Amino acid sequence: MALGEEALKAFWYLTGASAASTLGNTFLFLAVPLALLAHTGDPLVSVLSVAARTVPYVFAPFLGAFIDRYDRRTMFAGADVVQAAAVALIPVALWWDVTPAVFAALILQGLANVVSNVAADYGLIPALVPAERLDRAMSQFNTIILVARFAGPALAGVLVTVSGPSWALFLDAITFLLTAATVRFMPAMRPPGDRTPLGRMLREGVAYFRERPDIVRLTLVVSLYNLGAGALEPTLLVVGRERWGWSASALGVAVSGAALGAALGAWLSPRALINENRHRQIAVWFALSAAGAVLLMAPSPYAAAAGFVVLSIGEGGVNTATVSYRQKQIPPHLAGRVNTIIRGFVTGAVPVSAFLLGLTAQLGTNLGVFLPVVVSSMIVVPLWLLRNPARPPTSSPVSAAEAVT
């Protein structure tokens, strides 16, 4: 009993520190596109900054074997230290006006982010939380993280306006160090002890992924959605600054509203799970995102911003539902490999979205700018409802008692 209480306490330490890190990371999301826009005057370069952070996810499957082989506490902490260093390098590169170095730092931060996120979501959290409480715990975790994202952009907008992007980025680097330090409060976790060659471990992960039609379909549908909507946030920042004439503070408030909407979706997500019908649950949130995407085409900037909020509610619900499903369905010893394969497709679609939206961001109407978002979000709803492949019996995740010693 004491061990279970210790593990749950560690879960809340992890949640609080991750929220602080997310709060700081919103400075990165806001400061870098605006700083690059100011340095280059090119909206495409600004929007492509999101591609630099997400391109590393294409290589995520090669990192999955390392996550499964080594202690996930160590992988998580080390990855956040690397992220802190990478983010701290960005203002230095901006001072010297070396744009390629900014993109290199973003790529390094993205690689470390792959390891950190997968180690936490599919390693640490399922090990710290009992299986019967995992849906609720993941909803709470995502809600708190997204509430931090709600507060972050408004604070970042004020900070960038008052002191410039550099101080915002240095504060973000500090929050990564705070998150890395939380491993000190976690119970020791038994390392997998698997010394299978890395190539074979990767093949095992690919084979399992291919054998699961439900997971393959989920991956392809979410990837298709991200092809259009994955780079929506930086596009909205560029359009808001260049065409709508909004200040950094006003843009921060708009992004904060969307984050609050995503937090609401994450909190409501398990409440939409009726009779364990995960397929229906995800369909509801996809449909809501599509409705928000239609609002983006409105000629009024305020209506488009409202559409961004509605779309974000749907995304918050989808993200929480799909993460919970993967936590329960993918065996713990394969979690790193299979989830990095999934993220390779899902987040690997974001650079394509950044390129598409970087081009349409230069068009003169909201209809033209946000058309890729509308098309992708509308397509995934019937595609998801088209067929519901049978899934194998739920794989029980490792319990806290089995995972900690």
SULVENGI-V340512 format. One record per residue. RES is the residue in one letter. PHI is phi in whole degrees, 0 to 359 (none if undefined). PSI is psi in whole degrees, -180 to 180 (NA if undefined). Layout:
res->RES phi->PHI psi->PSI
res->RES phi->PHI psi->PSI
This chain:
res->M phi->none psi->-44
res->A phi->298 psi->-38
res->L phi->296 psi->-42
res->G phi->297 psi->-40
res->E phi->295 psi->-39
res->E phi->296 psi->-41
res->A phi->294 psi->-42
res->L phi->294 psi->-37
res->K phi->297 psi->-40
res->A phi->296 psi->-36
res->F phi->300 psi->-42
res->W phi->288 psi->-33
res->Y phi->300 psi->-46
res->L phi->298 psi->-42
res->T phi->297 psi->-46
res->G phi->296 psi->-45
res->A phi->292 psi->-37
res->S phi->295 psi->-36
res->A phi->296 psi->-42
res->A phi->297 psi->-40
res->S phi->294 psi->-40
res->T phi->295 psi->-41
res->L phi->303 psi->-46
res->G phi->292 psi->-35
res->N phi->290 psi->-22
res->T phi->295 psi->-26
res->F phi->297 psi->-41
res->L phi->297 psi->-46
res->F phi->297 psi->-35
res->L phi->272 psi->-43
res->A phi->289 psi->-42
res->V phi->293 psi->-50
res->P phi->301 psi->-41
res->L phi->291 psi->-38
res->A phi->294 psi->-42
res->L phi->292 psi->-35
res->L phi->296 psi->-41
res->A phi->292 psi->-37
res->H phi->285 psi->-39
res->T phi->252 psi->-26
res->G phi->70 psi->13
res->D phi->247 psi->111
res->P phi->301 psi->-35
res->L phi->296 psi->-43
res->V phi->299 psi->-40
res->S phi->297 psi->-48
res->V phi->292 psi->-33
res->L phi->292 psi->-11
res->S phi->299 psi->-32
res->V phi->291 psi->-31
res->A phi->295 psi->-38
res->A phi->297 psi->-33
res->R phi->283 psi->-24
res->T phi->253 psi->-17
res->V phi->306 psi->-40
res->P phi->303 psi->-22
res->Y phi->294 psi->-21
res->V phi->298 psi->-32
res->F phi->266 psi->5
res->A phi->304 psi->-39
res->P phi->304 psi->-31
res->F phi->287 psi->-18
res->L phi->271 psi->-19
res->G phi->299 psi->-38
res->A phi->296 psi->-37
res->F phi->294 psi->-39
res->I phi->296 psi->-39
res->D phi->285 psi->-27
res->R phi->278 psi->-39
res->Y phi->253 psi->164
res->D phi->305 psi->123
res->R phi->289 psi->-23
res->R phi->297 psi->-46
res->T phi->295 psi->-43
res->M phi->298 psi->-42
res->F phi->296 psi->-50
res->A phi->295 psi->-44
res->G phi->298 psi->-40
res->A phi->296 psi->-38
res->D phi->287 psi->-31
res->V phi->295 psi->-42
res->V phi->297 psi->-42
res->Q phi->298 psi->-39
res->A phi->300 psi->-45
res->A phi->295 psi->-42
res->A phi->295 psi->-44
res->V phi->294 psi->-38
res->A phi->295 psi->-25
res->L phi->285 psi->-23
res->I phi->296 psi->-49
res->P phi->297 psi->-31
res->V phi->297 psi->-45
res->A phi->296 psi->-36
res->L phi->292 psi->-40
res->W phi->301 psi->-41
res->W phi->274 psi->0
res->D phi->57 psi->43
res->V phi->252 psi->87
res->T phi->301 psi->-41
res->P phi->302 psi->-34
res->A phi->292 psi->-33
res->V phi->299 psi->-46
res->F phi->293 psi->-37
res->A phi->297 psi->-43
res->A phi->296 psi->-38
res->L phi->294 psi->-38
res->I phi->294 psi->-43
res->L phi->297 psi->-43
res->Q phi->298 psi->-38
res->G phi->295 psi->-40
res->L phi->299 psi->-46
res->A phi->294 psi->-33
res->N phi->294 psi->-34
res->V phi->303 psi->-51
res->V phi->296 psi->-46
res->S phi->299 psi->-49
res->N phi->294 psi->-46
res->V phi->292 psi->-41
res->A phi->298 psi->-37
res->A phi->282 psi->-54
res->D phi->293 psi->-38
res->Y phi->244 psi->4
res->G phi->238 psi->-63
res->L phi->290 psi->-51
res->I phi->296 psi->-49
res->P phi->298 psi->-27
res->A phi->282 psi->-27
res->L phi->268 psi->-20
res->V phi->246 psi->133
res->P phi->301 psi->147
res->A phi->303 psi->-39
res->E phi->289 psi->-14
res->R phi->251 psi->8
res->L phi->292 psi->-42
res->D phi->301 psi->-48
res->R phi->294 psi->-42
res->A phi->296 psi->-40
res->M phi->292 psi->-36
res->S phi->296 psi->-44
res->Q phi->296 psi->-44
res->F phi->301 psi->-52
res->N phi->295 psi->-37
res->T phi->297 psi->-46
res->I phi->295 psi->-41
res->I phi->299 psi->-43
res->L phi->284 psi->-27
res->V phi->295 psi->-37
res->A phi->296 psi->-38
res->R phi->294 psi->-28
res->F phi->294 psi->-46
res->A phi->287 psi->-34
res->G phi->298 psi->-51
res->P phi->299 psi->-40
res->A phi->297 psi->-44
res->L phi->296 psi->-41
res->A phi->296 psi->-41
res->G phi->300 psi->-44
res->V phi->294 psi->-44
res->L phi->296 psi->-43
res->V phi->295 psi->-39
res->T phi->295 psi->-42
res->V phi->280 psi->-46
res->S phi->239 psi->-2
res->G phi->89 psi->170
res->P phi->288 psi->-24
res->S phi->298 psi->-47
res->W phi->294 psi->-35
res->A phi->299 psi->-41
res->L phi->289 psi->-38
res->F phi->296 psi->-38
res->L phi->295 psi->-38
res->D phi->299 psi->-43
res->A phi->300 psi->-40
res->I phi->295 psi->-37
res->T phi->294 psi->-31
res->F phi->295 psi->-39
res->L phi->296 psi->-37
res->L phi->298 psi->-44
res->T phi->295 psi->-41
res->A phi->300 psi->-34
res->A phi->290 psi->-16
res->T phi->293 psi->-20
res->V phi->298 psi->-22
res->R phi->298 psi->-27
res->F phi->265 psi->1
res->M phi->268 psi->144
res->P phi->299 psi->149
res->A phi->299 psi->135
res->M phi->251 psi->132
res->R phi->295 psi->122
res->P phi->295 psi->149
res->P phi->303 psi->-32
res->G phi->70 psi->18
res->D phi->271 psi->120
res->R phi->247 psi->27
res->T phi->299 psi->140
res->P phi->308 psi->142
res->L phi->300 psi->-37
res->G phi->298 psi->-41
res->R phi->292 psi->-39
res->M phi->299 psi->-42
res->L phi->295 psi->-42
res->R phi->296 psi->-38
res->E phi->297 psi->-40
res->G phi->295 psi->-43
res->V phi->296 psi->-42
res->A phi->297 psi->-44
res->Y phi->296 psi->-44
res->F phi->302 psi->-45
res->R phi->292 psi->-27
res->E phi->279 psi->-6
res->R phi->248 psi->90
res->P phi->300 psi->-32
res->D phi->294 psi->-41
res->I phi->286 psi->-38
res->V phi->299 psi->-45
res->R phi->295 psi->-44
res->L phi->301 psi->-43
res->T phi->298 psi->-46
res->L phi->293 psi->-39
res->V phi->292 psi->-46
res->V phi->293 psi->-35
res->S phi->297 psi->-42
res->L phi->298 psi->-42
res->Y phi->301 psi->-44
res->N phi->291 psi->-23
res->L phi->302 psi->-35
res->G phi->265 psi->-43
res->A phi->258 psi->-4
res->G phi->298 psi->-31
res->A phi->249 psi->30
res->L phi->296 psi->-43
res->E phi->300 psi->-53
res->P phi->296 psi->-30
res->T phi->295 psi->-43
res->L phi->298 psi->-38
res->L phi->297 psi->-46
res->V phi->294 psi->-47
res->V phi->296 psi->-42
res->G phi->297 psi->-38
res->R phi->282 psi->-44
res->E phi->278 psi->-42
res->R phi->253 psi->-36
res->W phi->275 psi->-20
res->G phi->74 psi->25
res->W phi->281 psi->148
res->S phi->282 psi->168
res->A phi->299 psi->-37
res->S phi->295 psi->-43
res->A phi->295 psi->-40
res->L phi->295 psi->-38
res->G phi->299 psi->-40
res->V phi->296 psi->-40
res->A phi->297 psi->-44
res->V phi->292 psi->-36
res->S phi->298 psi->-41
res->G phi->299 psi->-40
res->A phi->294 psi->-38
res->A phi->294 psi->-38
res->L phi->296 psi->-38
res->G phi->297 psi->-43
res->A phi->297 psi->-37
res->A phi->297 psi->-41
res->L phi->298 psi->-43
res->G phi->297 psi->-41
res->A phi->296 psi->-41
res->W phi->292 psi->-38
res->L phi->281 psi->-19
res->S phi->307 psi->-52
res->P phi->293 psi->-21
res->R phi->285 psi->-16
res->A phi->268 psi->1
res->L phi->271 psi->99
res->I phi->252 psi->128
res->N phi->55 psi->35
res->E phi->59 psi->26
res->N phi->273 psi->84
res->R phi->293 psi->-33
res->H phi->298 psi->-46
res->R phi->294 psi->-41
res->Q phi->303 psi->-48
res->I phi->292 psi->-37
res->A phi->299 psi->-41
res->V phi->301 psi->-44
res->W phi->285 psi->-35
res->F phi->298 psi->-42
res->A phi->296 psi->-39
res->L phi->294 psi->-41
res->S phi->299 psi->-40
res->A phi->296 psi->-39
res->A phi->297 psi->-42
res->G phi->296 psi->-37
res->A phi->297 psi->-37
res->V phi->298 psi->-39
res->L phi->295 psi->-27
res->L phi->301 psi->-26
res->M phi->281 psi->-8
res->A phi->299 psi->143
res->P phi->292 psi->-24
res->S phi->283 psi->130
res->P phi->302 psi->-35
res->Y phi->290 psi->-38
res->A phi->293 psi->-40
res->A phi->297 psi->-41
res->A phi->296 psi->-38
res->A phi->296 psi->-39
res->G phi->298 psi->-38
res->F phi->299 psi->-39
res->V phi->294 psi->-47
res->V phi->298 psi->-45
res->L phi->302 psi->-39
res->S phi->291 psi->-33
res->I phi->301 psi->-47
res->G phi->298 psi->-42
res->E phi->296 psi->-39
res->G phi->299 psi->-40
res->G phi->293 psi->-44
res->V phi->298 psi->-47
res->N phi->300 psi->-46
res->T phi->294 psi->-42
res->A phi->295 psi->-43
res->T phi->287 psi->-36
res->V phi->296 psi->-45
res->S phi->300 psi->-41
res->Y phi->298 psi->-46
res->R phi->293 psi->-37
res->Q phi->299 psi->-37
res->K phi->274 psi->-27
res->Q phi->266 psi->-28
res->I phi->264 psi->125
res->P phi->302 psi->142
res->P phi->305 psi->-38
res->H phi->288 psi->-13
res->L phi->250 psi->1
res->A phi->301 psi->-43
res->G phi->297 psi->-47
res->R phi->292 psi->-49
res->V phi->292 psi->-41
res->N phi->287 psi->-29
res->T phi->288 psi->-31
res->I phi->296 psi->-46
res->I phi->300 psi->-47
res->R phi->292 psi->-27
res->G phi->300 psi->-41
res->F phi->284 psi->-50
res->V phi->295 psi->-51
res->T phi->276 psi->-24
res->G phi->295 psi->-18
res->A phi->284 psi->-19
res->V phi->295 psi->-42
res->P phi->302 psi->-36
res->V phi->295 psi->-42
res->S phi->299 psi->-41
res->A phi->298 psi->-39
res->F phi->293 psi->-46
res->L phi->297 psi->-49
res->L phi->287 psi->-27
res->G phi->296 psi->-34
res->L phi->285 psi->-46
res->T phi->287 psi->-19
res->A phi->299 psi->-19
res->Q phi->271 psi->-2
res->L phi->281 psi->166
res->G phi->268 psi->-9
res->T phi->232 psi->156
res->N phi->298 psi->-34
res->L phi->301 psi->-46
res->G phi->290 psi->-42
res->V phi->296 psi->-48
res->F phi->260 psi->11
res->L phi->303 psi->-43
res->P phi->300 psi->-34
res->V phi->295 psi->-45
res->V phi->296 psi->-45
res->V phi->298 psi->-49
res->S phi->293 psi->-42
res->S phi->290 psi->-31
res->M phi->285 psi->-33
res->I phi->290 psi->-39
res->V phi->291 psi->-25
res->V phi->295 psi->-57
res->P phi->294 psi->-31
res->L phi->295 psi->-39
res->W phi->289 psi->-36
res->L phi->280 psi->-15
res->L phi->302 psi->-44
res->R phi->205 psi->138
res->N phi->244 psi->93
res->P phi->296 psi->144
res->A phi->296 psi->146
res->R phi->242 psi->151
res->P phi->290 psi->168
res->P phi->304 psi->148
res->T phi->301 psi->133
res->S phi->274 psi->124
res->S phi->288 psi->125
res->P phi->290 psi->161
res->V phi->295 psi->140
res->S phi->276 psi->165
res->A phi->299 psi->-39
res->A phi->294 psi->-33
res->E phi->281 psi->-26
res->A phi->266 psi->-21
res->V phi->244 psi->147
res->T phi->230 psi->NA
